[in-house]
Amino acid sequence: MVDEGGEYRYLMVNGKNQGGINLHTGESAYRYTDGMIGLAQMYVKEPRQVLVIGLGAGLIGRVL
């Protein structure tokens, strides 16, 4: 975990960034994650169950 100025926190694995979160809003630090969530919600508006392969920082599963 890398904390950047108390605003963002990033998950690093073997020197590679796996995801990040805005600590103030709880939202992803990346537009890619927002896009993946939006794409999923185009198919099912309110899913009751979600299978996420490759958890990364865990933001997609938490939001869905």
C-alpha positions as CSV (number, residue, x, y, z in Angstrom):
1,M,0.0,0.0,0.0
2,V,1.2,3.5,-0.9
3,D,-0.5,6.5,0.7
4,E,-0.2,9.7,-1.4
5,G,-0.6,12.8,0.7
6,G,-3.6,11.5,2.6
7,E,-5.8,11.9,-0.6
8,Y,-5.2,8.6,-2.5
9,R,-4.1,5.1,-1.5
10,Y,-2.7,2.7,-4.1
11,L,-2.2,-1.1,-4.0
12,M,1.2,-2.1,-5.4
13,V,2.1,-5.8,-6.1
14,N,5.6,-6.5,-7.2
15,G,6.1,-2.9,-8.1
16,K,3.0,-2.7,-10.3
17,N,0.0,-0.6,-9.5
18,Q,-3.1,-2.8,-9.1
19,G,-5.6,-0.1,-8.2
20,G,-6.2,3.0,-6.2
21,I,-8.9,4.7,-4.1
22,N,-9.7,8.3,-3.3
23,L,-9.7,8.3,0.5
24,H,-12.2,11.2,0.7
25,T,-14.9,9.9,-1.6
26,G,-14.2,6.1,-1.6
27,E,-14.2,6.1,-5.4
28,S,-11.6,4.7,-7.7
29,A,-8.5,6.8,-8.5
30,Y,-8.8,5.6,-12.1
31,R,-11.3,6.1,-15.0
32,Y,-10.7,2.5,-16.1
33,T,-12.3,1.2,-13.0
34,D,-15.3,3.6,-13.4
35,G,-15.6,2.4,-17.1
36,M,-15.7,-1.3,-16.1
37,I,-18.4,-0.5,-13.5
38,G,-20.4,1.5,-16.0
39,L,-20.1,-1.3,-18.5
40,A,-21.3,-3.9,-16.1
41,Q,-24.3,-1.7,-15.0
42,M,-25.3,-1.4,-18.7
43,Y,-26.2,-5.1,-18.6
44,V,-27.6,-5.4,-15.1
45,K,-28.7,-2.3,-13.2
46,E,-28.8,-3.8,-9.6
47,P,-26.9,-7.1,-9.5
48,R,-27.5,-9.3,-6.5
49,Q,-24.4,-11.4,-7.0
50,V,-21.1,-10.6,-8.7
51,L,-18.1,-12.7,-9.7
52,V,-15.0,-10.7,-10.2
53,I,-12.0,-12.6,-11.5
54,G,-8.8,-10.8,-10.5
55,L,-9.7,-8.8,-7.5
56,G,-7.0,-6.2,-7.6
57,A,-7.8,-3.5,-5.1
58,G,-11.4,-4.8,-4.8
59,L,-13.2,-1.6,-5.9
60,I,-15.3,-3.1,-8.7
61,G,-16.8,-5.9,-6.5
62,R,-17.5,-3.4,-3.7
63,V,-19.3,-0.9,-5.9
64,L,-21.4,-3.5,-7.8
